[in-house]
Amino acid sequence: MAKITDELIQQTHDEQWAELVEKHKSKFRVPKDEYSYQSEYIRAMHVLQVWQKEGQSRNPLSFLGSYSVNPAIANEVVMRFLGKTVAQQATTQKAQKSETRRDKWGAFMEWAKSKDGKEFTTEQLVKQSGFSYQTTLNFVNETPEFIKVKRGLYRISIAKRPD
């Protein structure tokens, strides 16, 4: 992992501009998208420098994202200066996104559709939903697919809609 210093940032900036000038034969002929990319790259390095100074407590890609650094550039800078493993960890963390409440309720209702006509205790519904007792109780009392048979016992009744 390289320590990003002001000198390293300036050196990188100078090298990138030299390449652009050589490629386009004049600094005035460099296309806007290429010098914008180069400027964003340098800005990403400055943000990564701040991340290093603040103790590197957060994921570097999410830190760069909080400064609205282009994700492609952020990935490139992290790979170059922090190494492949940090970028891979960040990608893995994004892939392992936590399940949302909406996803959990959707899975619960899909399960309920497959159990049409059967009766379940509140405890069984709580276990199946993955939410707290009170949250599950509120949900089944507000959802028409769950019919209260008696205290603590519900029947699932999924209405068949004509096509």
Secondary structure, 3 states (H helix, E strand, C coil): CCCCCHHHHHHHHHHHHHHHHHHHCCHHHCCHHHHHHHHHHHHHHHHHHHHHHCCCCCCHHHHHHHCCCCHHHHHHHHHHHHCHHHHHHHHHHHHCCCCCHHHHHHHHHHHHHCCCCCEEEHHHHHHHHCCCHHHHHHHHHHCCCEEEEECCEEEECCCCCCC
